[in-house]
Amino acid sequence: MAFISKNELDHFGFEDCICREFQREGDTIRLTLEALIVKAEHSQNGNYADCHADITTCTMENVEIIAVLKEGYTRYDANDNVVEEVMDEPIAPCDYADIYKKVANSYLIRFFRTKEDYLLEFEVPDEEGGMPDAYEFRIDATKVTFQWEKLINR
């Protein structure tokens, strides 16, 4: 790969990002990403403007998944009255493999480092045009590496 970025999450944008694959192998997670934004101030971006990376591989090493949560939501009517409220739903570790498949070909809308761990949020579009499902992953990892071949103008 032509570009390698280690532990520089703050210099990426995920507004357009699509997660094509989510793979867990032992203590490693690999994400195949499309339309990742490499910000102008990133050490690997010499274009002085935000660019897209082409197909990007994100590798998280020495991973421990702290929690996976299906995010709840509240729907309101036109008069601002609550119509439906769905609470957050923790996902059991035995069901993680199913969630990995669900988040493949979804939007990776947030990915950042907290004081304790990494937070990744995926939005899975509903095939019938309804409310999308959102999943939040809290992951502990020692190293996060992004690799891609070329930068593409936005």
mmCIF file of the C-alpha atoms, coordinates in Angstrom:
data_MODEL
# 
_entry.id   MODEL 
# 
loop_
_atom_site.group_PDB 
_atom_site.id 
_atom_site.type_symbol 
_atom_site.label_atom_id 
_atom_site.label_alt_id 
_atom_site.label_comp_id 
_atom_site.label_asym_id 
_atom_site.label_entity_id 
_atom_site.label_seq_id 
_atom_site.pdbx_PDB_ins_code 
_atom_site.Cartn_x 
_atom_site.Cartn_y 
_atom_site.Cartn_z 
_atom_site.occupancy 
_atom_site.B_iso_or_equiv 
_atom_site.pdbx_formal_charge 
_atom_site.auth_seq_id 
_atom_site.auth_comp_id 
_atom_site.auth_asym_id 
_atom_site.auth_atom_id 
_atom_site.pdbx_PDB_model_num 
ATOM 1   C CA . MET A 1 1   ? 0.000   0.000   0.000  1.00 0.00 ? 1   MET A CA 1 
ATOM 2   C CA . ALA A 1 2   ? 1.260   3.474   -0.855 1.00 0.00 ? 2   ALA A CA 1 
ATOM 3   C CA . PHE A 1 3   ? -0.077  5.313   2.222  1.00 0.00 ? 3   PHE A CA 1 
ATOM 4   C CA . ILE A 1 4   ? 0.027   4.100   5.820  1.00 0.00 ? 4   ILE A CA 1 
ATOM 5   C CA . SER A 1 5   ? -1.429  6.050   8.731  1.00 0.00 ? 5   SER A CA 1 
ATOM 6   C CA . LYS A 1 6   ? -1.037  4.912   12.362 1.00 0.00 ? 6   LYS A CA 1 
ATOM 7   C CA . ASN A 1 7   ? -3.114  6.313   15.214 1.00 0.00 ? 7   ASN A CA 1 
ATOM 8   C CA . GLU A 1 8   ? -4.165  9.484   13.318 1.00 0.00 ? 8   GLU A CA 1 
ATOM 9   C CA . LEU A 1 9   ? -7.936  9.177   13.668 1.00 0.00 ? 9   LEU A CA 1 
ATOM 10  C CA . ASP A 1 10  ? -8.421  12.904  14.262 1.00 0.00 ? 10  ASP A CA 1 
ATOM 11  C CA . HIS A 1 11  ? -7.246  13.618  10.709 1.00 0.00 ? 11  HIS A CA 1 
ATOM 12  C CA . PHE A 1 12  ? -9.937  11.561  8.950  1.00 0.00 ? 12  PHE A CA 1 
ATOM 13  C CA . GLY A 1 13  ? -13.563 12.386  8.163  1.00 0.00 ? 13  GLY A CA 1 
ATOM 14  C CA . PHE A 1 14  ? -16.269 9.745   8.087  1.00 0.00 ? 14  PHE A CA 1 
ATOM 15  C CA . GLU A 1 15  ? -19.168 11.765  6.643  1.00 0.00 ? 15  GLU A CA 1 
ATOM 16  C CA . ASP A 1 16  ? -19.136 9.824   3.342  1.00 0.00 ? 16  ASP A CA 1 
ATOM 17  C CA . CYS A 1 17  ? -17.594 6.575   4.579  1.00 0.00 ? 17  CYS A CA 1 
ATOM 18  C CA . ILE A 1 18  ? -19.018 3.166   3.668  1.00 0.00 ? 18  ILE A CA 1 
ATOM 19  C CA . CYS A 1 19  ? -17.857 0.008   5.424  1.00 0.00 ? 19  CYS A CA 1 
ATOM 20  C CA . ARG A 1 20  ? -17.745 -2.692  2.738  1.00 0.00 ? 20  ARG A CA 1 
ATOM 21  C CA . GLU A 1 21  ? -16.401 -5.484  4.989  1.00 0.00 ? 21  GLU A CA 1 
ATOM 22  C CA . PHE A 1 22  ? -16.103 -6.085  8.723  1.00 0.00 ? 22  PHE A CA 1 
ATOM 23  C CA . GLN A 1 23  ? -13.831 -9.011  9.586  1.00 0.00 ? 23  GLN A CA 1 
ATOM 24  C CA . ARG A 1 24  ? -12.829 -10.275 13.016 1.00 0.00 ? 24  ARG A CA 1 
ATOM 25  C CA . GLU A 1 25  ? -9.888  -12.680 13.172 1.00 0.00 ? 25  GLU A CA 1 
ATOM 26  C CA . GLY A 1 26  ? -8.655  -13.481 16.677 1.00 0.00 ? 26  GLY A CA 1 
ATOM 27  C CA . ASP A 1 27  ? -7.644  -10.208 18.309 1.00 0.00 ? 27  ASP A CA 1 
ATOM 28  C CA . THR A 1 28  ? -7.692  -8.227  15.038 1.00 0.00 ? 28  THR A CA 1 
ATOM 29  C CA . ILE A 1 29  ? -10.520 -6.367  13.299 1.00 0.00 ? 29  ILE A CA 1 
ATOM 30  C CA . ARG A 1 30  ? -10.207 -5.386  9.625  1.00 0.00 ? 30  ARG A CA 1 
ATOM 31  C CA . LEU A 1 31  ? -12.569 -2.931  8.001  1.00 0.00 ? 31  LEU A CA 1 
ATOM 32  C CA . THR A 1 32  ? -12.622 -2.334  4.251  1.00 0.00 ? 32  THR A CA 1 
ATOM 33  C CA . LEU A 1 33  ? -13.705 1.279   3.779  1.00 0.00 ? 33  LEU A CA 1 
ATOM 34  C CA . GLU A 1 34  ? -14.757 3.346   0.797  1.00 0.00 ? 34  GLU A CA 1 
ATOM 35  C CA . ALA A 1 35  ? -14.918 7.167   0.543  1.00 0.00 ? 35  ALA A CA 1 
ATOM 36  C CA . LEU A 1 36  ? -12.879 7.814   3.688  1.00 0.00 ? 36  LEU A CA 1 
ATOM 37  C CA . ILE A 1 37  ? -11.965 11.497  3.890  1.00 0.00 ? 37  ILE A CA 1 
ATOM 38  C CA . VAL A 1 38  ? -8.286  12.283  4.458  1.00 0.00 ? 38  VAL A CA 1 
ATOM 39  C CA . LYS A 1 39  ? -8.241  15.795  5.880  1.00 0.00 ? 39  LYS A CA 1 
ATOM 40  C CA . ALA A 1 40  ? -5.879  18.452  4.534  1.00 0.00 ? 40  ALA A CA 1 
ATOM 41  C CA . GLU A 1 41  ? -3.764  18.467  7.718  1.00 0.00 ? 41  GLU A CA 1 
ATOM 42  C CA . HIS A 1 42  ? -3.167  14.692  7.620  1.00 0.00 ? 42  HIS A CA 1 
ATOM 43  C CA . SER A 1 43  ? 0.512   13.714  7.472  1.00 0.00 ? 43  SER A CA 1 
ATOM 44  C CA . GLN A 1 44  ? -0.118  11.598  4.343  1.00 0.00 ? 44  GLN A CA 1 
ATOM 45  C CA . ASN A 1 45  ? -2.049  14.281  2.433  1.00 0.00 ? 45  ASN A CA 1 
ATOM 46  C CA . GLY A 1 46  ? 0.152   16.572  0.336  1.00 0.00 ? 46  GLY A CA 1 
ATOM 47  C CA . ASN A 1 47  ? -2.776  18.090  -1.581 1.00 0.00 ? 47  ASN A CA 1 
ATOM 48  C CA . TYR A 1 48  ? -3.551  20.852  0.973  1.00 0.00 ? 48  TYR A CA 1 
ATOM 49  C CA . ALA A 1 49  ? -7.258  20.036  0.669  1.00 0.00 ? 49  ALA A CA 1 
ATOM 50  C CA . ASP A 1 50  ? -9.512  17.289  1.987  1.00 0.00 ? 50  ASP A CA 1 
ATOM 51  C CA . CYS A 1 51  ? -9.407  14.242  -0.308 1.00 0.00 ? 51  CYS A CA 1 
ATOM 52  C CA . HIS A 1 52  ? -10.965 10.821  -0.446 1.00 0.00 ? 52  HIS A CA 1 
ATOM 53  C CA . ALA A 1 53  ? -8.782  7.769   -0.032 1.00 0.00 ? 53  ALA A CA 1 
ATOM 54  C CA . ASP A 1 54  ? -9.550  5.009   -2.485 1.00 0.00 ? 54  ASP A CA 1 
ATOM 55  C CA . ILE A 1 55  ? -10.384 1.599   -0.983 1.00 0.00 ? 55  ILE A CA 1 
ATOM 56  C CA . THR A 1 56  ? -8.908  1.691   2.527  1.00 0.00 ? 56  THR A CA 1 
ATOM 57  C CA . THR A 1 57  ? -8.077  -1.102  4.940  1.00 0.00 ? 57  THR A CA 1 
ATOM 58  C CA . CYS A 1 58  ? -8.402  -0.207  8.607  1.00 0.00 ? 58  CYS A CA 1 
ATOM 59  C CA . THR A 1 59  ? -6.712  -2.686  10.959 1.00 0.00 ? 59  THR A CA 1 
ATOM 60  C CA . MET A 1 60  ? -7.334  -2.610  14.700 1.00 0.00 ? 60  MET A CA 1 
ATOM 61  C CA . GLU A 1 61  ? -4.862  -4.730  16.680 1.00 0.00 ? 61  GLU A CA 1 
ATOM 62  C CA . ASN A 1 62  ? -5.050  -6.368  20.118 1.00 0.00 ? 62  ASN A CA 1 
ATOM 63  C CA . VAL A 1 63  ? -8.799  -5.852  20.111 1.00 0.00 ? 63  VAL A CA 1 
ATOM 64  C CA . GLU A 1 64  ? -11.231 -6.411  22.920 1.00 0.00 ? 64  GLU A CA 1 
ATOM 65  C CA . ILE A 1 65  ? -14.847 -5.588  22.147 1.00 0.00 ? 65  ILE A CA 1 
ATOM 66  C CA . ILE A 1 66  ? -16.194 -3.887  25.252 1.00 0.00 ? 66  ILE A CA 1 
ATOM 67  C CA . ALA A 1 67  ? -19.808 -3.616  24.057 1.00 0.00 ? 67  ALA A CA 1 
ATOM 68  C CA . VAL A 1 68  ? -22.062 -3.598  21.012 1.00 0.00 ? 68  VAL A CA 1 
ATOM 69  C CA . LEU A 1 69  ? -25.321 -1.708  21.232 1.00 0.00 ? 69  LEU A CA 1 
ATOM 70  C CA . LYS A 1 70  ? -28.256 -1.416  18.859 1.00 0.00 ? 70  LYS A CA 1 
ATOM 71  C CA . GLU A 1 71  ? -29.187 2.223   19.292 1.00 0.00 ? 71  GLU A CA 1 
ATOM 72  C CA . GLY A 1 72  ? -32.725 3.170   20.153 1.00 0.00 ? 72  GLY A CA 1 
ATOM 73  C CA . TYR A 1 73  ? -34.693 6.143   18.880 1.00 0.00 ? 73  TYR A CA 1 
ATOM 74  C CA . THR A 1 74  ? -37.687 8.361   19.548 1.00 0.00 ? 74  THR A CA 1 
ATOM 75  C CA . ARG A 1 75  ? -40.216 9.262   16.840 1.00 0.00 ? 75  ARG A CA 1 
ATOM 76  C CA . TYR A 1 76  ? -42.404 12.350  17.091 1.00 0.00 ? 76  TYR A CA 1 
ATOM 77  C CA . ASP A 1 77  ? -45.554 13.449  15.249 1.00 0.00 ? 77  ASP A CA 1 
ATOM 78  C CA . ALA A 1 78  ? -46.042 16.876  13.643 1.00 0.00 ? 78  ALA A CA 1 
ATOM 79  C CA . ASN A 1 79  ? -47.129 18.328  17.013 1.00 0.00 ? 79  ASN A CA 1 
ATOM 80  C CA . ASP A 1 80  ? -43.932 17.167  18.706 1.00 0.00 ? 80  ASP A CA 1 
ATOM 81  C CA . ASN A 1 81  ? -45.699 14.376  20.610 1.00 0.00 ? 81  ASN A CA 1 
ATOM 82  C CA . VAL A 1 82  ? -43.863 11.111  21.137 1.00 0.00 ? 82  VAL A CA 1 
ATOM 83  C CA . VAL A 1 83  ? -45.270 8.462   18.797 1.00 0.00 ? 83  VAL A CA 1 
ATOM 84  C CA . GLU A 1 84  ? -42.763 5.694   19.459 1.00 0.00 ? 84  GLU A CA 1 
ATOM 85  C CA . GLU A 1 85  ? -39.796 5.223   21.743 1.00 0.00 ? 85  GLU A CA 1 
ATOM 86  C CA . VAL A 1 86  ? -37.340 2.353   21.344 1.00 0.00 ? 86  VAL A CA 1 
ATOM 87  C CA . MET A 1 87  ? -34.664 1.918   23.988 1.00 0.00 ? 87  MET A CA 1 
ATOM 88  C CA . ASP A 1 88  ? -31.021 1.027   23.306 1.00 0.00 ? 88  ASP A CA 1 
ATOM 89  C CA . GLU A 1 89  ? -30.505 -2.750  23.141 1.00 0.00 ? 89  GLU A CA 1 
ATOM 90  C CA . PRO A 1 90  ? -27.223 -4.348  24.239 1.00 0.00 ? 90  PRO A CA 1 
ATOM 91  C CA . ILE A 1 91  ? -26.082 -7.140  21.899 1.00 0.00 ? 91  ILE A CA 1 
ATOM 92  C CA . ALA A 1 92  ? -24.891 -10.378 23.510 1.00 0.00 ? 92  ALA A CA 1 
ATOM 93  C CA . PRO A 1 93  ? -21.340 -11.465 22.565 1.00 0.00 ? 93  PRO A CA 1 
ATOM 94  C CA . CYS A 1 94  ? -22.710 -14.702 21.097 1.00 0.00 ? 94  CYS A CA 1 
ATOM 95  C CA . ASP A 1 95  ? -24.555 -12.550 18.494 1.00 0.00 ? 95  ASP A CA 1 
ATOM 96  C CA . TYR A 1 96  ? -21.585 -10.387 17.455 1.00 0.00 ? 96  TYR A CA 1 
ATOM 97  C CA . ALA A 1 97  ? -20.878 -12.433 14.301 1.00 0.00 ? 97  ALA A CA 1 
ATOM 98  C CA . ASP A 1 98  ? -24.393 -11.635 13.016 1.00 0.00 ? 98  ASP A CA 1 
ATOM 99  C CA . ILE A 1 99  ? -23.834 -7.937  13.639 1.00 0.00 ? 99  ILE A CA 1 
ATOM 100 C CA . TYR A 1 100 ? -20.499 -8.029  11.763 1.00 0.00 ? 100 TYR A CA 1 
ATOM 101 C CA . LYS A 1 101 ? -22.438 -9.227  8.707  1.00 0.00 ? 101 LYS A CA 1 
ATOM 102 C CA . LYS A 1 102 ? -25.128 -6.571  9.163  1.00 0.00 ? 102 LYS A CA 1 
ATOM 103 C CA . VAL A 1 103 ? -22.665 -3.678  9.254  1.00 0.00 ? 103 VAL A CA 1 
ATOM 104 C CA . ALA A 1 104 ? -20.960 -4.812  6.047  1.00 0.00 ? 104 ALA A CA 1 
ATOM 105 C CA . ASN A 1 105 ? -22.133 -2.447  3.273  1.00 0.00 ? 105 ASN A CA 1 
ATOM 106 C CA . SER A 1 106 ? -23.361 0.125   5.781  1.00 0.00 ? 106 SER A CA 1 
ATOM 107 C CA . TYR A 1 107 ? -22.278 3.656   6.630  1.00 0.00 ? 107 TYR A CA 1 
ATOM 108 C CA . LEU A 1 108 ? -19.503 4.176   9.172  1.00 0.00 ? 108 LEU A CA 1 
ATOM 109 C CA . ILE A 1 109 ? -20.739 7.505   10.476 1.00 0.00 ? 109 ILE A CA 1 
ATOM 110 C CA . ARG A 1 110 ? -18.479 7.945   13.512 1.00 0.00 ? 110 ARG A CA 1 
ATOM 111 C CA . PHE A 1 111 ? -15.090 6.587   14.532 1.00 0.00 ? 111 PHE A CA 1 
ATOM 112 C CA . PHE A 1 112 ? -13.138 8.288   17.286 1.00 0.00 ? 112 PHE A CA 1 
ATOM 113 C CA . ARG A 1 113 ? -10.998 7.695   20.337 1.00 0.00 ? 113 ARG A CA 1 
ATOM 114 C CA . THR A 1 114 ? -12.447 8.304   23.795 1.00 0.00 ? 114 THR A CA 1 
ATOM 115 C CA . LYS A 1 115 ? -10.354 8.319   26.959 1.00 0.00 ? 115 LYS A CA 1 
ATOM 116 C CA . GLU A 1 116 ? -11.015 4.607   27.487 1.00 0.00 ? 116 GLU A CA 1 
ATOM 117 C CA . ASP A 1 117 ? -11.593 3.055   24.055 1.00 0.00 ? 117 ASP A CA 1 
ATOM 118 C CA . TYR A 1 118 ? -12.630 3.553   20.429 1.00 0.00 ? 118 TYR A CA 1 
ATOM 119 C CA . LEU A 1 119 ? -16.228 4.246   19.458 1.00 0.00 ? 119 LEU A CA 1 
ATOM 120 C CA . LEU A 1 120 ? -17.507 3.188   16.032 1.00 0.00 ? 120 LEU A CA 1 
ATOM 121 C CA . GLU A 1 121 ? -21.060 3.843   14.901 1.00 0.00 ? 121 GLU A CA 1 
ATOM 122 C CA . PHE A 1 122 ? -22.596 2.165   11.873 1.00 0.00 ? 122 PHE A CA 1 
ATOM 123 C CA . GLU A 1 123 ? -25.881 3.036   10.175 1.00 0.00 ? 123 GLU A CA 1 
ATOM 124 C CA . VAL A 1 124 ? -27.495 0.137   8.342  1.00 0.00 ? 124 VAL A CA 1 
ATOM 125 C CA . PRO A 1 125 ? -30.054 1.329   5.763  1.00 0.00 ? 125 PRO A CA 1 
ATOM 126 C CA . ASP A 1 126 ? -33.441 -0.357  5.785  1.00 0.00 ? 126 ASP A CA 1 
ATOM 127 C CA . GLU A 1 127 ? -34.025 -2.156  2.468  1.00 0.00 ? 127 GLU A CA 1 
ATOM 128 C CA . GLU A 1 128 ? -37.657 -1.005  2.390  1.00 0.00 ? 128 GLU A CA 1 
ATOM 129 C CA . GLY A 1 129 ? -36.841 2.657   3.025  1.00 0.00 ? 129 GLY A CA 1 
ATOM 130 C CA . GLY A 1 130 ? -37.841 2.619   6.688  1.00 0.00 ? 130 GLY A CA 1 
ATOM 131 C CA . MET A 1 131 ? -35.910 3.635   9.753  1.00 0.00 ? 131 MET A CA 1 
ATOM 132 C CA . PRO A 1 132 ? -32.235 2.569   9.535  1.00 0.00 ? 132 PRO A CA 1 
ATOM 133 C CA . ASP A 1 133 ? -30.671 0.516   12.327 1.00 0.00 ? 133 ASP A CA 1 
ATOM 134 C CA . ALA A 1 134 ? -27.678 1.999   14.105 1.00 0.00 ? 134 ALA A CA 1 
ATOM 135 C CA . TYR A 1 135 ? -25.043 -0.030  15.942 1.00 0.00 ? 135 TYR A CA 1 
ATOM 136 C CA . GLU A 1 136 ? -22.431 1.337   18.308 1.00 0.00 ? 136 GLU A CA 1 
ATOM 137 C CA . PHE A 1 137 ? -19.223 -0.590  18.980 1.00 0.00 ? 137 PHE A CA 1 
ATOM 138 C CA . ARG A 1 138 ? -16.958 0.207   21.935 1.00 0.00 ? 138 ARG A CA 1 
ATOM 139 C CA . ILE A 1 139 ? -13.581 -1.368  21.227 1.00 0.00 ? 139 ILE A CA 1 
ATOM 140 C CA . ASP A 1 140 ? -10.304 -1.408  23.107 1.00 0.00 ? 140 ASP A CA 1 
ATOM 141 C CA . ALA A 1 141 ? -7.293  -1.683  20.762 1.00 0.00 ? 141 ALA A CA 1 
ATOM 142 C CA . THR A 1 142 ? -3.584  -0.906  21.018 1.00 0.00 ? 142 THR A CA 1 
ATOM 143 C CA . LYS A 1 143 ? -3.077  0.249   17.427 1.00 0.00 ? 143 LYS A CA 1 
ATOM 144 C CA . VAL A 1 144 ? -5.260  1.461   14.554 1.00 0.00 ? 144 VAL A CA 1 
ATOM 145 C CA . THR A 1 145 ? -3.719  1.536   11.075 1.00 0.00 ? 145 THR A CA 1 
ATOM 146 C CA . PHE A 1 146 ? -5.240  2.801   7.817  1.00 0.00 ? 146 PHE A CA 1 
ATOM 147 C CA . GLN A 1 147 ? -3.739  1.805   4.441  1.00 0.00 ? 147 GLN A CA 1 
ATOM 148 C CA . TRP A 1 148 ? -4.711  2.966   0.948  1.00 0.00 ? 148 TRP A CA 1 
ATOM 149 C CA . GLU A 1 149 ? -3.171  3.281   -2.520 1.00 0.00 ? 149 GLU A CA 1 
ATOM 150 C CA . LYS A 1 150 ? -4.063  6.766   -3.697 1.00 0.00 ? 150 LYS A CA 1 
ATOM 151 C CA . LEU A 1 151 ? -5.867  9.994   -2.870 1.00 0.00 ? 151 LEU A CA 1 
ATOM 152 C CA . ILE A 1 152 ? -8.814  11.134  -4.962 1.00 0.00 ? 152 ILE A CA 1 
ATOM 153 C CA . ASN A 1 153 ? -10.140 14.713  -5.193 1.00 0.00 ? 153 ASN A CA 1 
ATOM 154 C CA . ARG A 1 154 ? -13.514 15.182  -3.532 1.00 0.00 ? 154 ARG A CA 1 
# 
